[in-house]
Amino acid sequence: MPKIRDASELDGPACAAIYTPYVTDTAITFETEPPTAADMAARIAEVQDTHAWVVLEDEGRVVGYAYATQMKPRAAYRWSCALSVYIEPGRRRTGGGRALYEALFERLAERGFRTAVAGVTLPNEASVGLHTALGFETIGTYRKIGWKLGAWHDVHYWQRPLAVLPDPPEETS
Ligand SMILES: CC(C)(COP(=O)(O)OP(=O)(O)OC[C@H]1O[C@@H](n2cnc3c(N)ncnc32)[C@H](O)[C@@H]1OP(=O)(O)O)[C@@H](O)C(=O)NCCC(=O)NCCS
C-alpha cells in the first residue's frame, strides 16, 4: 500500500533519480543540469526547514515527491509558496500526485502559509488536469518565457488558497 511521508536527506538519491529524466528529456522543468543526489539531499534539508517536502513510498521505494519553496524573496510574499510535484514515469495517473499534493497542503497550512502557486510548462495535460482537479484557479500564461531543448515554451500559472484565517497573518513557523 503506497504511503506518504515527510522527506529526509536520505531521500536525495531517489528524488534525484525521479527528477533526472524530466530535466534531461523535457521542458517540464526549466532546470537544464540534473542535480546530483547530494544536491537533492541539500535541497530537501533546506526546504524542510522552511516549507515542506513529502515523498510517496511504495514497498519501501520512493516513487514520487512534492515540495514547496518560497515564491519570491521579497518579504511581503512570505505567506505564498511555489509547488513542484514529480512521479516516476511508470506510476503516473495512479493517484500519487493527488495524494502528495493533499499531504503537502496540510503541512503548509499548519506552518501558516496562505497561498500555493504552480507554474506549468505547456502543454502538460497531466499537470493541467491535476491542478484543475485540486481546485487551483487559473491565473495566466507567460508566452515564450523559457528556451529549452531547441524551442521556446509557455508557462501557465495557477494558485490555490491553503488556509482561510484571520488577518493580519501570523508569521509562518
Ligand atoms: C503531473 C503529475 C504530478 C500528476 O500526478 P499523477 O499521479 O499522474 O496524477 P493523479 O493520478 O494523482 O491524478 C489526479 C487527477 O489529476 C488529473 N490527471 C492526472 N493525470 C492526467 C492526465 N494524464 N490527463 C488528464 N488529467 C489528468 C485527473 O483529474 C486525476 O484524477 P482522476 O484520475 O481521478 O481523473 C504526474 O503526471 C507527473 O509526475 N508528471 C510529470 C512531471 C510533471 O509534469 N510535474 C508537474 C510539473 S508542473
The ligand as a MOL file (V3000), in Angstrom:
LIG
                    3D

  0  0  0     0  0            999 V3000
M  V30 BEGIN CTAB
M  V30 COUNTS 48 50 0 0 0
M  V30 BEGIN ATOM
M  V30 1 C 1.5130 15.8270 -13.1420 0
M  V30 2 C 1.6600 14.6230 -12.2190 0
M  V30 3 C 2.4140 15.0300 -10.9680 0
M  V30 4 C 0.2450 14.1750 -11.8340 0
M  V30 5 O 0.3420 13.1320 -10.8890 0
M  V30 6 P -0.3860 11.7230 -11.1260 0
M  V30 7 O -0.0400 10.8320 -10.0230 0
M  V30 8 O -0.0530 11.2770 -12.5110 0
M  V30 9 O -1.9100 12.1740 -11.0850 0
M  V30 10 P -3.0970 11.5210 -10.2250 0
M  V30 11 O -3.2260 10.0930 -10.6100 0
M  V30 12 O -2.9210 11.8480 -8.7940 0
M  V30 13 O -4.3350 12.3050 -10.8260 0
M  V30 14 C -5.1010 13.2470 -10.0860 0
M  V30 15 C -6.0310 13.9490 -11.0590 0
M  V30 16 O -5.2860 14.7570 -11.9660 0
M  V30 17 C -5.8740 14.6820 -13.2800 0
M  V30 18 N -4.9370 13.9860 -14.1950 0
M  V30 19 C -3.8400 13.2590 -13.8800 0
M  V30 20 N -3.2310 12.8170 -14.9980 0
M  V30 21 C -3.9710 13.2610 -16.0310 0
M  V30 22 C -3.8390 13.1440 -17.4260 0
M  V30 23 N -2.8380 12.4430 -17.9890 0
M  V30 24 N -4.7610 13.7510 -18.2260 0
M  V30 25 C -5.7700 14.4740 -17.6750 0
M  V30 26 N -5.9460 14.6120 -16.3330 0
M  V30 27 C -5.0480 14.0250 -15.5350 0
M  V30 28 C -7.1390 13.8750 -13.1130 0
M  V30 29 O -8.1890 14.7570 -12.7800 0
M  V30 30 C -6.7890 12.9890 -11.9460 0
M  V30 31 O -7.9020 12.4970 -11.2530 0
M  V30 32 P -8.6280 11.1470 -11.7950 0
M  V30 33 O -7.5340 10.1530 -12.1200 0
M  V30 34 O -9.4770 10.7560 -10.6240 0
M  V30 35 O -9.3860 11.5560 -13.0240 0
M  V30 36 C 2.3870 13.4200 -12.8920 0
M  V30 37 O 1.6950 13.0410 -14.0500 0
M  V30 38 C 3.8230 13.7250 -13.2480 0
M  V30 39 O 4.7190 13.4830 -12.4580 0
M  V30 40 N 4.0600 14.2470 -14.4510 0
M  V30 41 C 5.3950 14.5730 -14.8900 0
M  V30 42 C 6.0060 15.6900 -14.0690 0
M  V30 43 C 5.1170 16.9030 -14.0640 0
M  V30 44 O 4.5310 17.2800 -15.0690 0
M  V30 45 N 5.0490 17.5370 -12.8890 0
M  V30 46 C 4.2780 18.7490 -12.7140 0
M  V30 47 C 5.1170 19.9000 -13.0780 0
M  V30 48 S 4.1270 21.4010 -13.0570 0
M  V30 END ATOM
M  V30 BEGIN BOND
M  V30 1 1 1 2
M  V30 2 1 2 3
M  V30 3 1 2 4
M  V30 4 1 2 36
M  V30 5 1 4 5
M  V30 6 1 5 6
M  V30 7 2 6 7
M  V30 8 1 6 8
M  V30 9 1 6 9
M  V30 10 1 9 10
M  V30 11 2 10 11
M  V30 12 1 10 12
M  V30 13 1 10 13
M  V30 14 1 13 14
M  V30 15 1 14 15
M  V30 16 1 15 16
M  V30 17 1 15 30
M  V30 18 1 16 17
M  V30 19 1 17 18
M  V30 20 1 17 28
M  V30 21 1 18 19
M  V30 22 1 18 27
M  V30 23 2 19 20
M  V30 24 1 20 21
M  V30 25 1 21 22
M  V30 26 2 21 27
M  V30 27 1 22 23
M  V30 28 2 22 24
M  V30 29 1 24 25
M  V30 30 2 25 26
M  V30 31 1 26 27
M  V30 32 1 28 29
M  V30 33 1 28 30
M  V30 34 1 30 31
M  V30 35 1 31 32
M  V30 36 2 32 33
M  V30 37 1 32 34
M  V30 38 1 32 35
M  V30 39 1 36 37
M  V30 40 1 36 38
M  V30 41 2 38 39
M  V30 42 1 38 40
M  V30 43 1 40 41
M  V30 44 1 41 42
M  V30 45 1 42 43
M  V30 46 2 43 44
M  V30 47 1 43 45
M  V30 48 1 45 46
M  V30 49 1 46 47
M  V30 50 1 47 48
M  V30 END BOND
M  V30 END CTAB
M  END
